[in-house]
Amino acid sequence: MKVLIINGSPKSKGNTAIALREMVKIFESENVETKIIHVGNKVIRGCISCGKCFEKGKCVFDDIVNETAPLFEEADGVVIASPVYYASANGTLISFLDRLFFSTHFDKTMKVGASVAVARRSGQDATFDELNKYFTISNMPIASSQYWNLVFGLEPGDAEKDLEGLQTMRTLAKNMIFLMKSIELGKEKFGLPEKEEWIGTHFIR
């Protein structure tokens, strides 16, 4: 099993990293391979809807998005974590995710997704919902935990004091492992769900 972890914080050792570290402990204890991509401190432009990825098979901007694409394709699960800015995820992370999900045309069906939001006080729920939408548009089931996947902290290191939040992260990792293994067994016995030919519509036709 392989899990791709995307850290959207600009701080490599901040509270978002602490939350993810708690998950990595569980993954490693269960021999799940993890790869952490730190994108919050990068300069990443947003998608310009040029459509070139359909011709080239990758994003026209050749940066960390294209570097991450094969890791995404190989992964059985994906964790996306972000600090909260104005009740939203870090803008750099959103630019990265928009391009990563749009420019990768491999089948993402049944890759397990999980999102994590970290904040001083509030805004996590909106951020949590924002990140989960990348999964729900991609046929990716979402792993849940004992509570919403939230960790609290302001100054770097504060998350260490959020014992419930850290427990939520450990439970999330355990549930992801169970779900990934269950899906793998299901794929072996039943295969992936049959898909209809895509019907694309909009509101003026």
Disulfide bonds with the S-S distance in Angstrom:
none
